[in-house]
């Protein structure tokens, strides 16, 4: 009797893998048969609850929506925000509303740049009802061996913050600087502020908290450094920051009052989704508090100036951009005089020029622009050629 030859181990392995694959395929087919169809929610417009639009401050603030307040450092956006918080807490009229008082409102405040004590001092100067203002922060964190309060991390804290707002009967939420409150507490999720889809996902919890909690929400952020383009391009990062905010406010120093030691500040609106037309620009100054001269407060429309400024956001932005251009022109002219003087004594190395410019408090960028204007020649050496210094161009007739 002749026995059948045994299958090779490779053939057995191949057959086993094929059998496992057939089992997996059958399991997937069965799962597809039993898996429920994707669920899509459909409701009639009649079943959607009615919603009344609640606006304040001439439509600049909307309950249930998130607003954005943009302005550079020392423009007055902090003082302006404190003034808004104070008026919400007492129900006192907003600028331009005459004697129209409202019901006082509890305000939740999340601060990162300023300390809670500093904001409290400003609230006192603004005559806020401190019993109506509550500071909210994340759980304490260990940073370098020091326990510090952490920002609200909306990817983790949105539900808890909403519960807190409901328990306190809060009507407003202020976030400073609100970018620090995006994402999770440990920073495991890395959001790109220049990616529209990621910015929208990061802002979604804030928008939901404001909408579900019927809160007047507003967050402070800085503009980008360049003043090129229109005011709609002034916000640092993705356009989603502007697009998600229902109202976009800006605080800048009045470019026509820049020489003043205490310039007028302008509160202007570049976007207002819920209104037929945007609210007008308002003026305010930062003045000393009579009870403590070291503390400042926002004072609206004083010294014979009307409260309302006739210029809109686009008009003012053009003036800011032009003023910035003029400042840059002055700096470049100073740099031109500097180069003409120092190079009149002979060529200089790049290191010598940078050191001299620093001593004259002239930026290297201004020096580079002045070089182009004056036709300064570069001195090159080596291969590939490397610029090692500059010299004045030859005068007419020189060889």
C-alpha positions in Angstrom: 0.0 0.0 0.0 1.4 3.3 -1.1 0.7 6.3 1.3 -0.1 9.7 -0.1 2.7 12.3 0.1 2.2 14.9 2.9 1.5 18.4 1.9 4.4 20.7 2.4 4.2 23.1 5.4 4.0 26.1 3.0 1.0 24.6 1.3 -0.7 24.0 4.6 0.0 27.5 5.8 -1.4 28.9 2.5 -4.6 26.9 2.8 -5.1 28.0 6.5 -4.7 31.7 5.6 -7.2 31.2 2.7 -9.7 29.6 5.1 -9.3 32.4 7.6 -9.8 35.0 4.9 -13.1 33.2 3.8 -14.3 33.2 7.4 -13.5 37.0 7.7 -15.3 37.7 4.5 -18.4 35.8 5.6 -18.3 37.7 8.9 -18.1 41.0 7.2 -21.0 40.1 4.9 -23.1 39.1 7.8 -22.2 42.3 9.7 -23.2 44.3 6.6 -26.6 42.6 6.6 -27.3 43.2 10.2 -25.8 46.8 10.4 -28.6 49.4 10.6 -28.7 52.1 7.9 -27.1 55.4 8.8 -29.6 57.5 10.8 -30.6 60.9 9.5 -32.7 63.2 11.6 -35.5 65.0 9.8 -38.0 67.4 11.3 -40.5 69.8 10.0 -39.8 73.5 10.3 -43.1 73.7 12.3 -41.5 71.5 15.0 -38.4 73.7 15.4 -38.8 76.0 18.5 -39.3 79.6 17.8 -36.4 81.9 18.8 -36.5 85.6 19.5 -33.4 87.6 18.8 -32.2 89.3 21.9 -29.7 92.0 21.2 -27.9 94.6 23.4 -25.6 97.5 23.0 -27.2 98.6 19.7 -27.0 95.0 18.3 -23.3 94.6 19.1 -24.0 91.9 21.6 -26.4 89.0 20.9 -27.6 86.4 23.4 -27.0 82.8 22.4 -24.1 83.9 20.0 -20.4 84.2 20.1 -18.9 87.6 19.3 -15.2 88.5 18.6 -13.4 91.5 19.8 -10.1 92.2 18.0 -7.5 94.8 18.8 -3.7 95.3 19.3 -2.0 95.7 22.6 -2.9 98.8 24.6 -5.7 99.7 22.2 -8.2 99.6 25.0 -10.1 96.3 24.3 -9.5 95.2 27.9 -11.0 98.4 29.4 -13.8 98.2 26.9 -14.6 94.7 27.8 -14.6 95.5 31.5 -17.0 98.3 30.9 -19.3 95.9 29.1 -19.1 93.4 31.9 -19.9 96.1 34.5 -23.0 97.4 32.6 -24.2 93.8 32.2 -23.8 93.2 35.9 -25.8 96.3 37.0 -28.2 96.7 34.1 -27.0 100.2 33.5 -27.5 101.7 30.0 -24.9 101.1 27.3 -23.4 104.1 25.6 -26.0 105.7 23.3 -29.0 104.1 25.1 -29.9 107.1 27.2 -31.6 106.1 30.4 -32.7 102.6 29.3 -31.9 100.2 32.1 -32.0 96.4 31.8 -32.2 93.5 34.2 -28.8 92.8 35.8 -27.0 89.8 34.4 -24.5 87.4 35.9 -21.2 87.3 34.0 -18.7 84.5 33.8 -15.1 85.7 33.2 -12.2 83.5 32.0 -8.9 85.4 32.1 -5.4 84.3 31.1 -3.3 87.4 30.4 -4.5 89.5 33.3 -4.8 88.2 36.8 -8.3 87.9 38.4 -7.2 90.5 41.0 -6.3 93.0 38.3 -9.6 92.5 36.5 -11.5 92.9 39.8 -9.8 96.3 40.3 -10.9 97.4 36.9 -14.4 96.1 37.5 -14.6 98.2 40.7 -13.4 101.3 38.8 -16.2 100.6 36.2 -18.8 100.4 39.1 -19.6 96.7 38.4 -21.7 94.7 40.8 -19.1 92.2 42.0 -21.7 89.8 43.3 -22.8 89.3 39.7 -19.3 88.5 38.3 -17.8 85.1 38.7 -14.3 84.1 37.6 -14.0 80.6 36.1 -10.9 78.6 35.3 -9.8 75.1 34.7 -8.4 72.8 37.4 -5.0 73.9 38.9 -2.0 72.7 36.9 1.6 72.1 37.9 3.9 74.2 35.8 7.6 74.0 36.8 6.7 73.0 40.3 4.3 75.9 40.7 0.5 75.4 41.0 -1.2 77.8 38.6 -4.8 78.0 37.4 -5.3 76.7 33.9 -7.6 78.1 31.1 -10.9 76.5 30.3 -10.3 73.6 27.9 -13.4 73.6 25.9 -12.8 70.1 24.4 -13.0 68.8 28.0 -14.8 71.5 30.0 -17.7 72.6 27.7 -20.3 70.5 29.6 -19.1 71.5 33.0 -19.0 75.2 32.1 -22.5 75.0 30.7 -23.7 73.3 33.9 -22.0 76.1 36.0 -23.6 78.8 33.8 -27.0 77.3 34.3 -26.6 76.9 38.1 -25.5 80.6 38.4 -28.2 81.8 36.0 -25.4 83.4 33.9 -26.2 85.5 30.9 -22.8 86.3 29.6 -19.4 84.7 29.1 -16.1 86.6 28.5 -13.0 84.8 27.3 -9.5 86.5 27.5 -7.5 85.6 25.5 -9.9 83.1 24.0 -7.4 81.2 21.8 -5.9 79.8 25.0 -9.2 78.2 25.9 -9.4 76.1 22.7 -8.6 72.4 22.6 -7.9 70.0 25.5 -6.0 70.7 28.7 -2.9 68.6 27.9 -2.5 69.9 24.4 -2.7 66.5 22.8 -4.9 67.9 20.1 -2.9 70.3 18.0 -5.1 72.8 16.2 -3.7 74.9 13.4 -5.0 78.4 13.7 -4.5 78.8 9.9 -6.6 75.8 8.9 -10.3 76.7 8.5 -11.7 73.2 9.2 -9.6 72.8 12.3 -10.5 76.3 13.6 -14.2 75.6 13.1 -13.9 72.3 15.0 -12.0 74.1 17.8 -14.6 76.8 18.1 -17.6 74.5 17.9 -17.8 73.9 21.7 -17.7 77.6 22.5 -20.4 78.3 20.0 -22.5 75.5 21.4 -22.1 76.7 25.0 -23.3 80.2 24.0 -26.2 78.9 22.0 -27.4 76.2 24.5 -26.8 78.4 27.5 -28.3 81.5 25.8 -25.2 83.4 26.7 -23.8 86.6 25.4 -20.3 85.3 24.5 -17.4 87.3 23.4 -13.7 86.6 23.1 -10.7 88.8 22.8 -7.9 88.1 20.3 -5.0 90.1 18.7 -4.8 91.1 15.0 -2.0 90.1 12.7 0.9 92.5 12.7 0.6 93.6 9.0 -2.1 96.2 8.2 -2.1 95.2 4.5 -5.4 94.3 3.0 -8.8 95.2 4.3 -10.1 95.0 7.9 -11.6 91.6 7.1 -8.0 90.4 6.7 -6.8 91.9 9.9 -7.6 88.9 12.2 -4.6 86.7 12.9 -5.1 83.2 11.5 -7.8 81.6 9.5 -10.8 83.5 8.2 -12.9 81.0 10.1 -12.4 83.1 13.3 -14.2 85.9 11.5 -16.7 83.7 9.8 -17.8 81.8 13.0 -18.3 84.9 15.1 -21.8 86.4 14.6 -20.5 89.9 15.4 -16.9 91.1 14.9 -15.9 94.2 16.9 -12.5 96.0 16.7 -10.9 98.4 19.2 -8.1 100.7 17.8 -6.6 104.0 18.8 -7.9 106.8 16.6 -5.3 107.3 13.8 -6.2 111.0 13.7 -5.4 111.4 17.4 -2.2 109.4 17.5 -0.1 112.4 18.7 -2.2 112.7 21.9 -0.9 111.3 25.2 -4.4 109.9 25.8 -5.8 109.2 22.4 -9.4 108.5 21.6 -10.2 104.8 21.2 -12.7 103.6 18.6 -15.1 100.7 18.9 -16.1 99.7 15.4 -18.0 96.8 13.9 -16.9 95.0 10.7 -19.5 92.3 10.8 -23.0 92.0 12.2 -24.9 89.0 10.9 -28.2 89.6 12.6 -28.8 93.3 11.8 -30.0 95.1 8.7 -27.0 97.5 9.1 -24.0 97.6 11.2 -23.9 99.7 14.4 -22.0 103.0 14.2 -18.5 103.5 15.5 -18.3 104.8 19.1 -15.6 106.8 20.8 -14.2 106.4 24.3 -11.2 107.5 26.3 -9.4 105.8 29.2 -9.5 108.1 32.2 -8.3 107.8 35.8 -10.8 106.6 38.4 -11.6 109.4 40.8 -11.4 107.0 43.8 -7.9 105.7 42.8 -6.0 107.6 40.1 -3.8 104.5 39.4 -6.9 102.7 38.1 -8.4 103.5 34.7 -11.9 103.2 33.3 -13.6 103.7 29.9 -15.4 107.0 29.5 -17.6 107.4 26.4 -17.9 110.6 24.4 -16.4 113.4 26.5 -14.7 116.8 26.0 -17.3 118.1 23.4 -16.7 115.1 21.2 -19.8 113.3 20.1 -20.2 109.7 21.1 -20.7 108.5 17.5 -17.9 108.7 15.0 -19.1 109.1 11.4 -16.4 106.8 10.0 -17.2 103.1 9.5 -14.7 100.3 10.1 -13.4 100.3 6.5 -12.8 104.1 6.6 -10.9 103.9 9.9 -8.9 100.9 8.7 -7.7 102.7 5.6 -6.5 105.6 7.9 -4.7 103.1 10.2 -3.1 101.5 7.2 -2.0 104.9 5.8 -0.7 106.0 9.2 1.3 102.8 9.4 2.7 103.4 5.9 3.8 106.9 6.9 5.5 105.6 10.0 7.4 103.1 7.9 8.3 105.9 5.4 9.8 108.0 8.3 11.8 105.0 9.5 13.2 104.3 6.1 14.2 108.0 5.6 16.0 107.8 8.9 17.7 104.7 7.6 18.7 106.4 4.4 20.4 109.3 6.3 22.1 106.7 8.5 23.5 104.8 5.5 24.6 107.8 3.6 26.5 109.1 6.6 28.2 105.9 7.7 29.2 104.7 4.2 30.5 108.2 3.2 33.5 107.1 5.3 34.0 104.0 3.2 32.7 100.5 2.8 31.4 98.7 5.9 30.9 95.0 6.7 27.4 93.7 7.4 28.3 93.1 11.1 29.5 96.7 11.4 26.4 98.1 9.8 24.1 96.0 12.0 25.8 97.1 15.1 25.7 100.7 14.1 22.0 100.5 13.2 21.2 98.9 16.5 23.0 101.8 18.3 20.8 104.3 16.3 17.6 102.3 17.1 17.0 101.6 13.4 15.6 98.2 12.4 17.6 96.1 9.9 14.5 95.8 7.7 14.4 99.6 7.4 18.1 99.6 6.5 17.5 97.0 3.8 14.8 99.1 2.3 17.0 102.2 2.5 19.7 100.3 0.7 17.4 99.6 -2.2 16.3 103.2 -2.4 19.9 104.6 -2.4 21.2 102.0 -4.8 23.9 100.8 -2.3 26.2 98.2 -3.8 26.9 94.9 -2.1 30.5 93.7 -1.7 30.7 90.0 -2.5 33.5 87.4 -2.0 34.1 83.7 -2.4 32.3 81.1 -4.5 29.4 80.8 -4.3 29.4 84.6 -3.8 28.5 85.8 -0.3 27.7 89.4 0.6 30.1 90.6 3.2 29.5 94.4 3.2 28.1 97.4 1.5 29.4 100.6 -0.2 28.0 103.7 -1.8 27.5 103.6 -5.6 30.2 105.4 -7.6 29.4 109.0 -8.5 28.9 110.1 -12.1 32.3 110.1 -13.8 33.9 107.6 -11.4 35.4 104.5 -12.9 
